[in-house]
Amino acid sequence: MIPNDFIQTLLARVDIVDVVDRYVPLKKAGANYTACCPFHSEKTPSFTVSPSKQFYHCFGCGAHGTAIGFLMEYGGKSFPDAVEELARDAGLEVPRSVTPAEDARRVQGQDLTGLLLHAAKFYRTALKEAPRAIDYLKDRGLTGPIAVRFGIGYAPDEWQPLARVFPDYQDKALETAGLVVAGDAGKRYDRFRDRIMFPIHDASGRVVGFGGRVVDKGEPKYLNSPETPLFSKGRELYGLFQARQAIRAAGKVVVVEGYMDVVALAQHGVEYAVATLGTATTAAHVQKLFRLTDTVVFCFDGDEAGRRAAWRALENALAWLADGKNAKFLFLPDGADPDDYIRRRGSAAFEGLVGEAVPLSDFLLSELAMRHPPTSAEGRA
């Protein structure tokens, strides 16, 4: 727990105008500052920041809060992370009332973050020395700048490549971080080998895990980090950290199924896409997205598996729908995925499909009609 008196001291020490202006350019307007609201699409500024009252308020969408609330709503940060950031800026130490177990988890999380960041740097360097992996990315239409933006790397085709950068390869923390696997008879080896590596970032931009795709044919095609103290597939969305500003600018987010879909869409200028990590859309995913935007478009293949995945997304979205919040569904034609479609047809065609996405209510009724046709007893009921 962070003591409430410290929160009040912190808010008195920081200037909300400085905090907001780092992310949203403000203009002086009398005693206050204004801008177009970062939380909804508008042309006439209705977002106001008050230096005397130390809060922000949008007269258009109702967004309102302190400097801490702004970092949480705009940056997608947790309350403790937002407090930590402001405290660092103010030169304050955050006092904590924690149990020894909680403190141990905090220290462990810091240690694992360092290991994952070190591994991400190694994979990026290894990509530069892997012509086969570079050719694969070029064949998929990806350029150097987009690879840099997403931190794409390569895990060499060896059993223990990470031993080059982690001298203590026997360190148990490498297993806990999901980087190393302990096999039979104590033999240890890298979890990711001969794979294109996609770092997965949390809302603060920390690397919390990886997704790896085979370069040639092989199974499994995609391999994620295991569940760790830092990483849970049901909570994280690939590309969300990179897409936050584009999502706000577009007023919507497109949810796709794979890393390559997100990267390919960004390569063609559609920068407001994120991906689930080989799992069904969860309530935590939906909640996180609706904190950033009012419209979520779920994009799936048009086959039976895609419709089942869409139904699970619908079930998890229902609880978070409120006034002004919309969930829509887009089914790509001819079994195409977003990567294939945008490479063949271009961004204008893809964004045209996004604009024609089916509202949740229409998808719900069509699915119910398919599952319970009017000729059945359930359908007539």
Secondary structure as GFF3:
##gff-version 3
##sequence-region A 1 381
A	DSSP	alpha_helix	4	13	.	.	.	ID=ss1
A	DSSP	alpha_helix	16	21	.	.	.	ID=ss2
A	DSSP	beta_strand	27	29	.	.	.	ID=ss3
A	DSSP	beta_strand	32	35	.	.	.	ID=ss4
A	DSSP	beta_strand	47	50	.	.	.	ID=ss5
A	DSSP	beta_strand	55	58	.	.	.	ID=ss6
A	DSSP	beta_strand	64	65	.	.	.	ID=ss7
A	DSSP	alpha_helix	67	75	.	.	.	ID=ss8
A	DSSP	alpha_helix	79	90	.	.	.	ID=ss9
A	DSSP	alpha_helix	100	128	.	.	.	ID=ss10
A	DSSP	alpha_helix	131	139	.	.	.	ID=ss11
A	DSSP	alpha_helix	144	150	.	.	.	ID=ss12
A	DSSP	beta_strand	153	155	.	.	.	ID=ss13
A	DSSP	three_ten_helix	161	164	.	.	.	ID=ss14
A	DSSP	alpha_helix	172	176	.	.	.	ID=ss15
A	DSSP	beta_strand	180	182	.	.	.	ID=ss16
A	DSSP	three_ten_helix	184	186	.	.	.	ID=ss17
A	DSSP	beta_strand	188	190	.	.	.	ID=ss18
A	DSSP	beta_strand	195	201	.	.	.	ID=ss19
A	DSSP	beta_strand	207	214	.	.	.	ID=ss20
A	DSSP	beta_strand	222	224	.	.	.	ID=ss21
A	DSSP	alpha_helix	240	250	.	.	.	ID=ss22
A	DSSP	beta_strand	253	256	.	.	.	ID=ss23
A	DSSP	alpha_helix	259	267	.	.	.	ID=ss24
A	DSSP	beta_strand	273	275	.	.	.	ID=ss25
A	DSSP	alpha_helix	283	290	.	.	.	ID=ss26
A	DSSP	beta_strand	295	301	.	.	.	ID=ss27
A	DSSP	alpha_helix	304	318	.	.	.	ID=ss28
A	DSSP	beta_strand	326	332	.	.	.	ID=ss29
A	DSSP	three_ten_helix	333	335	.	.	.	ID=ss30
A	DSSP	alpha_helix	338	345	.	.	.	ID=ss31
A	DSSP	alpha_helix	347	355	.	.	.	ID=ss32
A	DSSP	beta_strand	358	359	.	.	.	ID=ss33
A	DSSP	alpha_helix	360	371	.	.	.	ID=ss34
A	DSSP	alpha_helix	377	380	.	.	.	ID=ss35
###
